[in-house]
Amino acid sequence: MINKNPASALFVLRLGLAFVFIWFGITQLQHPLQWISFLPGWVASLPVSATSFVLLNGLFEIVAGTLLAIGAWTRLAALLLSIHLFGIALSMGYNAIAIRDIGLAIAALAIAVGGAGQFSLDEKADMTNSA
């Protein structure tokens, strides 16, 4: 019989999502010009260049993904990442990439609702505050 351990499952989900966000963030910092074609048209009306927008987005994904990985400010990081992905999916229309992003957004939303879980800095902080 399979050992049921929701704390481990949440930890694996958090790490998996964090890996995705950190990887995409790093690739955006390394190769921003390759990502410009994915930007929606409204980005051109912003007071920053498309390249700067990609770089800022990459930085956001690395920081939020790292917070998710270590379980610090997890609910906030997961909520922001979920909103971010829903926005990306909506801007892309109905296609395979948008459907994938909706699935990832729902997974991030589940973490935002459920919290970081047992293996996290958030949990350690709660234990310290309640002692």
Secondary structure, DSSP 4 states (H G I P E B T S, - for coil): -PPP-HHHHHHHHHHHHHHHHHHHHHHHHH-HHHHGGGS-GGGGGSSS-HHHHHHHHHHHHHHHHHHHHHTSSHHHHHHHHHHHHHHHHHHH-SSHHHHHHHHHHHHHHHHHHH-S-SSSHHHHHHHHHH-
